[in-house]
Amino acid sequence: MTQLARRLGLSDAVMIVMGGIIGSGIFINPYLVARQLPAPGWILGAWTLGGTVALAGAFIWAELAARKPELGGQYAYLREAYHPIVAFIYGWTLLLVIQTGGMAAVAITFARYFRSIASLPFSDTAVAVLALALLTAINCLGVRAGSLTQNIFMGLKIAAICGIVACGFLHKSVSVANPPLPQGWNLLRAAGAALTPIAFSYGGWQTASFMSAELRDVKRDLTRGLVIGVLGVIGLYVAVNFAYLHVLGASGLATTTTPASNMMQQVLGDRGSSLTAVAISISTFGFLSQGMLTAPRVYFAMAADGLFFRALTWVPVRTQVPLAAITLQGVLAIVIAISGRYEQILSYVTSSDFIFFGLTAGALFIFRNREPNVLTHPVPGHPYTTGLFVGACALIVLGTVISYPLESLTGWCILASGVPAYLYWRSKQA
């Protein structure tokens, strides 16, 4: 089996972290927060708090990366802390639901906005398939080709968000009366509801750990990249929400489902809406690029452990990338995009995803107990900050189960299907 090439550095790690977080959510989700907390200070505070939780997670993953700089990142942490079956089920769920369904949905979102500005004579599905096929081909050319594409679109994303922020700051501020805040228990419940879409908007930084085998210095580049990348996203998210509030006000933000487009239309007229469509197209395409770059490394690690199709370990000598794993990711995302089942699949994701978030963070307690004298890139405030992060993951899972019991149950059934699959691969291995 040819080894993967270590060709990525700190700047690549930072771009991968930021690219895994910023998709289309920041252009849309802020209205959900404003509906729960209709006051500018509370809205900005909620986005800052959500970023702080994400930063706590980044510190945890940074220490895990320093302790276990192994192929597959989060997959390896789960395998070493618990049991190979836990890691396998994570990779199984990532392939069947979390990553592939998410990529199909984002590809359709990209297609809708791209068609609105390019006036292409193709359907949304056709454009989505073409985008996924193009990114699959680019990533098969080599890790530098995939990373360069990701870096270019991440730079364009940052420029687009900074442009939106600048337009908001330069526009005359709005002065409107805000609805009263909920009181007592209702305020606490509203704050919890507001933090849910914020938590989703900040998710994705953990996928950078999948690239452990292709970073030149994992302990330095991944640990620093995680923290720097999340800090950069917090700055962008708070700034763009401040711009929304500056132009629309808290009440205006709460009454629109397309805050970025509405704000830019107020500032620049119809041209502003077109520019927003361009920004979302760039952001969603960049998000797809990051997903195609990172997730296949998990399937490659599973195959390298003898727990998945052996063909997925194929690494051409010339490109030194897991070509078969990348192709599998691209083909499955295309199939789901064509089927139109991506929205249904996404409803199964939440509870499963945050279960693995909590388990991975909990792995740090296990590693610290096994190696108490090894403190490489220690998490600030551990065990309290780590415990709070695990608790936050548990609350999100609980809240999702209460709100969407049927979808959560379906997601867990898909997760549980990994058990017989694991036993099958173990029997073949034996």
N, C-alpha and C positions, 0 to 999 in steps of 0.2 A: 504493500500500500504506500503510494507516494505521499510524503508529508505536505501539509499546507504551507504556503510561503509566508514568512513574517516580513511583511512589506508596509505595515501601517504604523503610524506614529501618534503622538499626542493630539495633534490638530485633527487627524482623522477620527480619533476616539471622541473628541468633543463634538464634532459634526454628527457622528453616528448617534451619540446620546441625544442631542437636540433634535435630530431628524426623527428619532423614534418617538418623541413626545409631540412635536408640532405637526398636526394634520389639518383637518378642517374645523376641529372643535372650538378653537379660540375665536373663529369668525362667526360662530353660531351659539354655542353654549352659554355665553354670559347672560342672555336673557332669562335663562332658567334660574340663575342665581338671583338676578334682580327681582324676579317674581316672589321669591321667598324672603329676601332681605331688602326691602325697598328704601334703602338709605345709602348714599355714596360711601360713607365711612365703613359701614358694615360690609358692603360689597367688596371694597378694596381689601379690607381686613380678612375676609373669607378667602380671597385669592392668595393673599400672603400666607395665611395659615395653611392652605392646601399645598403651597409651594414648600413651606417648612416641613410638612410631613414627607413630601417627595425628597427633600434634601436629606432628611433623616434616613430614608431608604437608601439614598445614594451613598451615604457614609457606611451603611451596613454592607451594601454590595461591594464597596471599595475595600473594606477589610476582608470580606470573603474572597475577593479577587487576589488580594495579596497573600492570603493563606493558601488558596487553592488555584493557582494560575494554570488551569487545565483546560483541555479541549471541551467546548460546549458550555463553559461558564455556569449559568444557573443549573443546567442539567447536571453538571459535575458536582455542584454543591449539594444538591438533593441526594445524589447517589452516594457520596462519601459520608453525609451526615446520617442518613436513614437507611436506605436499602435500594438496590438497583431498581426494584419494582416501582418505587415512588418516582424516581427519575424517569423511568420509561413511561409511566402514566402521564407525567408532565409533557414529555415530548409527543406522546400519542395525542393528547388533547390539543397541544399546540398545532399539530398538523391537521387534525380533523375539524377543529372548531376555532380556537382562539386566533391563530395567525391567518389561516387560509380564508375563513369566513370574513375576517376583518379586511383582508386585502381585496377580496371580491367586492365588498361594500364600498370601500374607498375608491376602487377602480371605477365603479358606476358613478360615484359622486364626481370624480375627475371628469368622466366622459360628459356628464350633464353640463358642467360649467365650461368645459373646453368647446363643446359643440355650440354653446350660446355665443361664444366670441369668434369661433372659426367658421360657423355656418356650414359644417360638413354634411354631405348627403348620406350620412351613415347613422345607424341607430346608436343609442347609448351603449348597448351591449357590444356592438361591433367595435366601437372606439375603445371600450374597456379591455376587450380581448387583445386588440392591437397594442395597447399600452403595456399590458402584462407580458405579452410575447416579446416586445422590444426590450423590456427590462430583464427578462429571463436571458435573452441573447447577450445583452451587455455584460451581465454578471458571469456568464459562461466564458467570457474572454479573459477573465483574470480578476483578482481581488483589487488591483489598482484601477481597472476600468470601472468596476462597480463602485468603488470608493470615490473615484473622481466624479462620477455621475452624481452620487449622493452629496458630495461636497459642493458641487456647482448649484444644485437645486436647494441645498440648505442655505447657501449664501444668498440666493434669490429670495428664499423665504424670509430671511432676516431683513433684507432690503425692502420687501413688500410690507412687512409688519411695521418697520420703522417709517415707511412712507405713510401708512395709515395713521400712525401715532402723530407724525408731523402735521398732517392735514387736520387732525382733531385739535391739536394744540394751537394752530394758527387761526382756527375758526372762533368766532365770537361765542363765548360760553352761554349756555341756556340757563334761564332762571325760572324754575317751576316748583310748585309745592309737591313734596313727596308724600305718598300715603304713610299713615302711621305704622310704626313697627309693631309686630306682635308682642305680646307681653307674657311674662312668666313661662310656663311650660310650652306655650305655643311658640315663643321665641326660640327655645332650645330645639324644638322639633323642626322649626323652619331652618335653623342653622344647620342641622343634620341633613336636611333635604338639599340645602344649597351646596354642602360639601361633597355630595355624591357626584354631580356632573363635574365638579372641580377636580375630584380625585381621578376621574376618567381622563380629563383633559391633561393632567400631569403624568399619566401613565405612559410607559414605553421605554423609559431610560434603561430598564433592566436588560433589554435586548442587546445592548452593547457588550454585555458579558459573553455573548455567544461567539464573539470574535477573538477570544483569548488566544487561540492558536495562531493568529495572523498579526498580532501586535508585536512589534520588535522588543518592547520591554513592558510586559503585562503589568508588573507590580507598580511601575511608574505611570505608564500611559493610561491604563484603564482606571486606576484609582483616582488620578487627577482628572481624567476626562469626565468621569461620572459627576464629580463635585462641580467642576467648572461648567459643564453642560447644563446641569439642573439649575445652577445659579443664573446662568444666562437666560434660560427659559422663564424663570421667575421674574426677572427684570422685564422681559418682553411682555409677559402676560399682564403684569400689574400696569405697565405703561399703556397697553392697548385698552384695558378696561378704564383707565383714567380718561383716555381719549373718548371712548363711548359716552362716559358720564358727562364729560365736558360739553359734548355736542347734543346728546339726546336727553341727558338728565336721568335720574334713577327711574322715574315713571315712564319716560319714553323708551328706555332700555327694556323695561318689563313688558311693554306692549308690542314689541316687534319680535318676530322669530328670525329675522335676518339683520342683526345689529350692525355688522360691518358694512353691508350694502346700503342700509338706511342712512348710516352716518355719512358715508362717502357721497351718497346722493344729495344729502343736505349741503355738503361742503362744495361739491363739484358738479352737481346736477346729474344728468344721465351718464355723462362720461365717468362719474364716480362709480356708478354701478358696474360699468364695463371693466373698470380697473380692479374692482373687487373680485369680479369673476376671474380675471387674470391671476390675481393673487391667490385665490383658492385653487385654481388649476395648478399653479406652480407648487403650492403647499401639498396638495394631495398627491401629485406625481412624485414629489420628493419623498413623501411618506412611503409610497409604494416601493420606491427605490431602496429605502432603508430596510424595509421588510424583506425584500428579495435578497438583499446582501447578507442579512444576519440570520434569519430563522433556519435556512438549510444547514447551517453548521451544527445544529442540534440533531437533525436526522442523520448527518454524517457521523456524529459522536455515538449515537445509538447503534448504527451499523458497525462502527469500529469496536464496540463492546460486544458484538455478536448478537444484538437484540433487535435487529431489523434486517431488511433485505441487504444481502452482502454487496449487491451491485452499487449501493449508495456510497460505498467506500471508494468508488472509482475516482481517481484524481489524475487527469492527464499531466504528463511530465511538463508539457509546454506552458500550460496555464496555471497549474498547481492550485486549482479550486475544486470543490466537490461538485463536479458537473452534473452527475446523476441526481444528487439531492436538490440542486438548484432547479433542474428540469422538473422534478417531481413537484416542487412547490409551485412553480409556474403553471404546470398543467392542471393541478387540482384547483388553484385559484380561478383559472379560466373556466373550468367545468362548473364551478359554483356560480360564477358570474353569469354564464349562459343559462343555468337552471333557474335563476331568479330567486333562489332560496336563501340568499345572503342575509336578508333582514331577519328571517326566522332563526338562522344560525347564530346571528349576533345576540339574540335574546337569550341564548344558552350560555354565553361567554362569562358574564360577570361573576357569578358565584364561584365558578371553577377557577377563574383567573386569580381571584383574591385569596382563594385557599392556598394556591402555590406561592403567592406573595408572602403570606403569613408563615408557611412552612419553611421557605427559604430564609426569611429573617430569623426564624427560630433556630435554624442550623447554626447560627453564630454562637448561641449558648452551648451547643454540643461541642463545637470546635474549641471554644474557650475552656470547656471542662476537660477535654482530652489533652490540650496543650496549653496549660495555664501560664507558662513562662514565655510563650510566643505572643508578642504584642506588636504586630506589623500593621501600621496605619489603623490604630485603634479607634473605634467609634466614640465620638464625644458623648459623655453622659451615659454610656453603657453601664449597667443593664437597664436603666430607666428608659432611655430613649428607644432602645431596641424593643423593650416590653410594650411601650406605648404604640410603636409602629405595628407590632403583632396584634395588639388590641384593636387598633384602628381597622386592620384588615378583617378581623373577626366581626366587628360591628357592621362593616360594609356587606359582608357575606350574609349576616343575619338580616339586615335591612332588605337586601335583595330577595332573600327567601320569603320574607313576610310580604313584600310587594308583588313578587312574581313567582309564586310557588310552583306553578306548572312548568314554567320555563327553567327554573332552577333544577327541578327534578329531572327534566329531560337532559339538561347539561350534565348532571351527575350520572345519569345512565350512560351517556357517551363516555364520561370519565371512567366509569366502572367497566366498560367494555375493554379497557386497556388491560385488565387483569387476565382474562383468558388469552389475549394476544401476547402478553408477556410470558405466560406459561408455555405457549406454543413455541416462542422463539427460544426460551430456555431449554425446552426439550430438544429442539434442533441443535442447539449449541452443545448439549450433552452428547 
